[in-house]
Amino acid sequence: MLIALRAVGVKPGDEVITSNFSFFASAGVIARLGARPVLVDIEPDTYNIDPKLVEAVLTPRTKAIVPVHLFGQLADMDPIMEIARRRASE
């Protein structure tokens, strides 16, 4: 994750959205880069990040979204990717 976040240019002061239900390394690697982890709540049936809540926490400082896939269930990537595409085109 460290290399991936560096590759997309995450720097001190940036924000990275991730799940609040994950191993501490998800937020730890974000903090290690000097960025701020922005924790988003989960869907109660999958325990994965709730895409409906992601857009609400976007700010001008948001640099990346790091969904976490848990218990063999993938996060709902279609709406997350749509949010990311819209944001990238702004």
C-alpha positions, 0 to 999 in steps of 0.5 A, a space after each residue: 500500500 505504501 508504494 501504491 499511495 506514493 505512486 499516486 502522489 499522496 503527500 503530507 496534508 492529503 486525505 485518503 478515504 478508507 474503511 473504519 473496519 480494517 487492520 490498523 495498517 490500512 490507516 497506518 500507512 496513510 499516516 506514515 506518508 503524513 496524509 490523513 486517513 478519513 474513515 468511512 463506516 461499513 455496510 452491515 451485511 458485508 463489513 466493507 466500506 459503504 459506497 453511499 458514505 464515501 462521497 459525503 467525505 470528499 474534500 479538495 484535499 482527498 487524493 485517494 480512496 482505499 477500499 478494503 475487501 474483507 472475509 472473501 467479499 469484495 467491496 462494491 467497487 462500481 459505485 466507488 470507481 464512479 465516484 473516483 472517475 467523477 472526481 478525477 474529471 473535475 
